[in-house]
Amino acid sequence: MGRTISFVKGKGSISHNNRDFIAENVDRDRMAWNEYYVRLPIREAYQQIFGPAIAEYNAKQKRKDRQVTDYLTDIKNSGNKEKQFYEIVVQIGRMEDTGVLDANGELSVAARDAKEILDEYARSFQQRNPNLYLFNAVLHMDEATPHLHLDYIPVAHGYKTKMLTRNSLTKALQEMGIEPAVSKNDTETMHWQQREREYLMEMCRERGLEVEIIGEKRDNYTIPEYKAARQAADELTAELEILNAEKKEAESIIADANEQVTESAELVAESRQQLEEINSQIAEKEKTYAAYEKKIDTLLAAEKPVKRELALIRQDTKQLPAILGGESYFKISESNLNKLMEMAQGAGTLKNMNRAYEKELSVMKKTIDRLSAQVKTFKSKVKQYEAFLDLRGLVDAFVEYIRPKTVQEQLAEKKTIVEKEKGRRMQEVDVKKKHDIAI
């Protein structure tokens, strides 16, 4: 069975990546096996990348309060959801098939192959991604599975105003030829990750390492969707491994800092926020994984009658003697041949239907995203209107205006008023009688 390739958004803990802080899941005896490709302080990286653009911009500013004095902090406090840097964790295989150690406690063959490929991938990353400035890159061999932590700063050019070179992930990716986002579920980052995934897959194939063949070793008549579902499920398993390792690291940072009670309050707060994000990612991926597993079970159940039918056809098929050592031929009845042709046609039809369904589903998701945004806007406006009407005691009048009462509702309301008035009068009569009797 082939190995999976995983690209997961990392939490970007440079101190952990460089082993300035060592979490519980790290094997100290194997730290010497790690590879450190680049370790440049982020502030120094910002100066190298954006220094000239900042100097050029500031030279044009007559007022000092408009000058850029700390671009790194400006990005951190930006309201445009920009980040100072981004991290991607790249892994080949999972703990079950690419564990670092073999049964004898030595470097496993699978881990050695993965390390060689990841090493070349890391060394070629900057040349392949010129707009993603790699300032910290590490290959970890001291945890369960070989994996890379690549930390990069997006660099975008060509701005007409203010700084001509800026931190912008979207523009940086588009500048490298990555297709623009279609929706929040189909973004530039996803397009870029797919390109990088395909590049890494090709590297694996060139070295004879099997990838993306989950389900392919099964029968040729496997239902087409099975392979895609199995592949997605196995990739999610590998990604969950990485996320759970990241979770342990964040928990270790919090526990260690709390015990020492040092000046690490900011680090603890940041780690807790990262822990919440990781838990959210884990929950989302586990939900997706469960959906794929359910789909796989459904496909396997649907396949059973097909396998039984094919087994019967196989029993009735007779092999003919090969002529001069050539390809073997088989004798099959016309009815069985027709059945096979119907199955092949059905499989093709199912595949086309699945493609059409996925295309339609994509369109529906975009529509849902658009409508959800509109609903959110409407809800906000409705709350404002309700507050305005409530403040002026006009809620009932407004409700009556937007939905006038039906005749039945009006009659029922009048009946209620009449009954209340009748009850009030009877009560007055009773009170008067009691008063007369008392006199």
Secondary structure by P-SEA (a helix, b strand, c coil): cbbbbbbbbccccccccccccccccccccccccccccccccaaaaaaaacaaaaaaaaaaccccccccccaaaaaaacccccccbbbbbbbcccccccccccccccccaaaaaaaaaaaaaaaacccccccccccbbbbbccccbbbbbbbbbbbbccccccccccccaaaaaaaacccccccccccaaaaaaaaaaaaaaaaaaaacccccccccccccccccaaaaaaaaaaaaaaaaaaaaaaaaaaaaaaaaaaaacccaaaaaaaaaaaaaaaaaaaaaaaaaaaaaaaaaaaaaaaaaaaaaaaaaaaaaccccccccccbbbbbbcaaaaaaaaaaaaaaaaaaaaaaaaaaaaaaaaaaaaaaaaaaaaaaaaaaaaaaaaaaacaaaaaaaaaccccaaaaaaaaaaaaaaaaaaaaaaaaaaaaaaaac
